[in-house]
Amino acid sequence: MANVNSDLLALDIDKLFEEHSISEIIEIEKLLDAEIEKKRVELRGMVGDRYKDVLTASDAIKSMKSTSEKIVESIQEITDRCESLIVSASTPCKKRSSAIDPKTLNERTIVMQIRLAMVVNNQIWMALEEEDFSKAAQIYLLAQHIHTGLQLLSKDTLEKLPILKRMKSDIDILRNRILKRAKEKLKTVELSVEETSSNLNALMLLERYQNDLELLNVFIELRKTALSMVINEPHISVRVQVTAMLKCLVTTVHLLHQCFINYKNTKRGLIWQQLESIVSDDAPATLTKVNLPLTPLVVYITDIIKQFRPKWNNNIKFESSTNQIPIIVKNWLSNTADDIKKGLEHSLELITNIKGLHIIREESLKIELPKNWDVICSETNLPTNFHVWYYFFQALITARAKILISKKVSANSISLQDSIEKTLSDAMKTEPFEGDLRWYTWKEEEGDVSRTENKHLGLSMKTKGYSSNIVQLCAQLDRKYLELLEDVSLYLYGIEHTNVRDDIKLPIIKEAYDKKFVDRNEVEEFLKSECSTYSYKLTSYLEKYTKSENDQKVYVIKSLICARFLQALCELCPSLNKCCSSDNKNDEWERICTNFVKSSLQFYRNWLNSCTKHTELLSNELRDVSVLNMLHILPKWEKQEIQEQTDEKIFKSQIKIPSQPSLSLQKILAEVSNQMSAVIPHTLPRQIHLRCIEENIQIILNQYEYLADSNLNQTQALQFLFDVKYITTLCIPRENLQLVSKSQSICDKFRSKIDPFDLDVFYSYLQNNVKMCVLQSQVILGCLLPSSGHLASLGMFEKTKDLEKEPSVLAVSIPSSASWFPLLPVTAPVQKISSQTITTSKNDFKSNSVKPSDSVKKPPTSVSSVRSGAAAFFGGLTNDWFS
């Protein structure tokens, strides 16, 4: 049993009956009952301690329920009793009232007025809850009238009722509350005309304005405050803020017209109509707007209270503010414009793209104006064709659009400058090596021709001498301006896809729709101006950056990159072209291209100066006419058999004449040709190509001019005469009178050092050898030719019959000016530049050489315009490739 007592809760019933007797089990049961009762007592104690308040509240709720039921029953009994009394005793009361003594009548009158004061106080609160502030003001004035009557009837009685003093103070507080609530309502963004007139009448009745002009000024100030609240309160977006401001201003104009000037063509404002319905003699008494209590004492309300209505100064004329409206409206327009400008200054800075401005404009123009808006504006003395959006907001939006365009162009400039600096700094490290593009241009690559589209981007770029670095720079610049176009297109044209801007002349659209783009021309001109300014800054930046390089070799390579880059900009940046031609006029773009070409020529001039310096060093070897050097530079002479017939016999003899230029001259010409070939001569501007040939030949002729004044033997004179004749025929155009004259002078000096008889015999053979040598070397030194038709007048050898039978033999194997492939390195056609640029180039070059042709060819507008096939490749090198 001891174990059982220790653990009653863990008993096993089956084992219990097995191990214990019946009496023991009965004892165990008693112990269990005692333990259970003990636990119950502990539980009750714990609940009583912890949940004592809950139990007390439960009892209180039950008591309140029963008490409230009794109160409701009592009220219902009182109500039923009162209704029965009113029905049964109302008529007799009227008959008995005359029989009541004056003291009782006075007492009942005072009691009814006190009760009426209590009712009116409650009615004012109900009108405030319903936001009927005009009714609240009228009842307030009635309450004031009631309290004044009470004070006149019996001051002694009122002093005994302190509740009346408290009611009077409550009424005074209600006046300020009515004014405050009415003014707050008038500051709402959107408000109906009827509600506005009602609220203004509440102000008129309570403030007792001397004239309607004061009320008009108060209305304007309240609407200014409403606009200020819209500006300053937080909004989820600038679009929501602007539309709220626009709605507020449209509502203000509409309310001003309907409330003060002309309501529904009545030629009177609604304020004055409503006010007359309140204060005129025919207006209903104010007491009719009060829900009177159901009591027989109603009959004791005095007539002065029954007939009360608010009073108005009859000397004040309605619509007296009409003459002042133009001045007030003018001041309102000026002040509102300033407030909007200051209020939106920070908000517009949150808009980072022009599409955001477009969305704001679209949402704002969706706001519907009143149907008779033009009449409203005319009668309110607003400007002609007044529109809230265009008058207050459009200029701010346009200014922000300009700022965003300027920032975008500036960001593009900084980004491109960083890319240019990186490209120029890596020019010596990465391929293609910009100093020599031959391996890049003449190397076939998989990406040269597109397999899926009819485009030859890689091939086209190689024909123009644009390396991957140049193409990437142009692509980056064009991509930046394409983003700008995509951003601007919606705002300017209402069209999202910029491809339609290839034909910017949009169809004629409705006036309302077209007015939306009122600032199109202004923004287009600004966009064009910004892009043009950037293009001029770009050339200045490139010139300044390259001049800072001290290493001459790197300086020349950077100049070549800049020259090609400026050339490529005219062709590979259609988006920049569109930005500068947004008004369907290409004048500005042509001026920009002219500036690019002019700057490109200057960069090529840096390369040209480097070439001429190198030629000067090489040409110094020509002055060495020592015997040992002559053995090294004199080529093998050609032997010619001549015969002379006399009367007796024929004399035959052999003469030796030069057939090739001296080896030193060949070395110099080969080096000049190699330098020109390294920069892909057919991509050089014609001015640079001609100037390169002329200046290098000028240097070489200067050396031969020095030799002509030296002491030479006949062999040296003949060889040098051949050399001068050779370079004159090959490289000097006939139009360059200066070089032709100088060459002729040098040749005359060399001829003077040759025996006249020998010269007479050798000269014709010498001339033929010069022509033949020029024709044979034209392919190797083709880039030294001034033009493709330069050698056309030298004559041609007739093709033999054997050659005609072998059409597989190329004509290039014989000296012929009609060869299939006369010259590979043909220069590009002259690019379009203005006469001013040509004049500048002439002054810079300081030469009277051949003037570049004025005929121009416009660069292709798109790389995709290159024709397909092999003809596209050769056609890209100009039409002068094939003769």
Secondary structure, 3 states (H helix, E strand, C coil): CHHHHHCHHHCCHHHHHHHCCHHHHHHHHHHHHHHHHHHHHHHHHHHHHHCHHHHHHHHHHHHHHHHHHHHHHHHHHHHHHHHHHHHHHHHHHHHHHCCCCHHHHHHHHHHHHHHHHHHHHHHHHHHHHCCCHHHHHHHHHHHHHHHHHHHHHCHHHHHCCHHHHHHHHHHHHHHHHHHHHHHHHHCCCCCCHHHHHHHHHHHHHHHCCCCHHHHHHHHHHHHHHHHHHHHHCCCCCHHHHHHHHHHHHHHHHHHHHHHHHCCCCCCCCHHHHHHHHHHCCCCCCHHHHCCCCCCHHHHHCCHHHHCCCCCCCCCCCCCCCHHHHHHHHHHHHHHHHHHHHHHHHHHHHCCCCHHHHHHHHHHHHCCCCCCCHHHHHHHCCCCCCCCHHHHHHHHHHHHHHHHHHHHHHHHHHHHHHHHHHHHHHCCCCCCCCCCCCHHHHCCCCHHHCCCCCCCCHHHHHHHHCCCHHHHHHHHHHHHHHHHHHHHHHHHHHCCCCHHHHHHCCCCCCCHHHHHCCCCHHHHHHHHHHHHHHHHHHHHHHHHHHHHCCCCHHHHHHHHHHHHHHHHHHHHHCHHHHHHHCCCCCCHHHHHHHHHHHHHHHHHHHHHHHHHHHHHHHHHHHHHCCCHHHHHHHCCCCEEEEEEEECCCCEEEEEEEECCCCCHHHHHHHHHHHHHHHHCCHHHCCHHHHHHHHHHHHHHHHHHHHHHHCCCCCHHHHHHHHHHHHHHHHHHCCCCCHHHHHHHHHHHHHHHHCCCHHHHHHHHHHHHHHHHHHHHHHCCCCHHHCCCCCCCHHHCCCCCCHHHHHCCCCCHHHCCCCCCCCCCCCCCCCCCCCCHHHHHHHHHHHCCCCCCCCCCCCCCCCCHHHCCCCHHHHHHCCCCCCCC
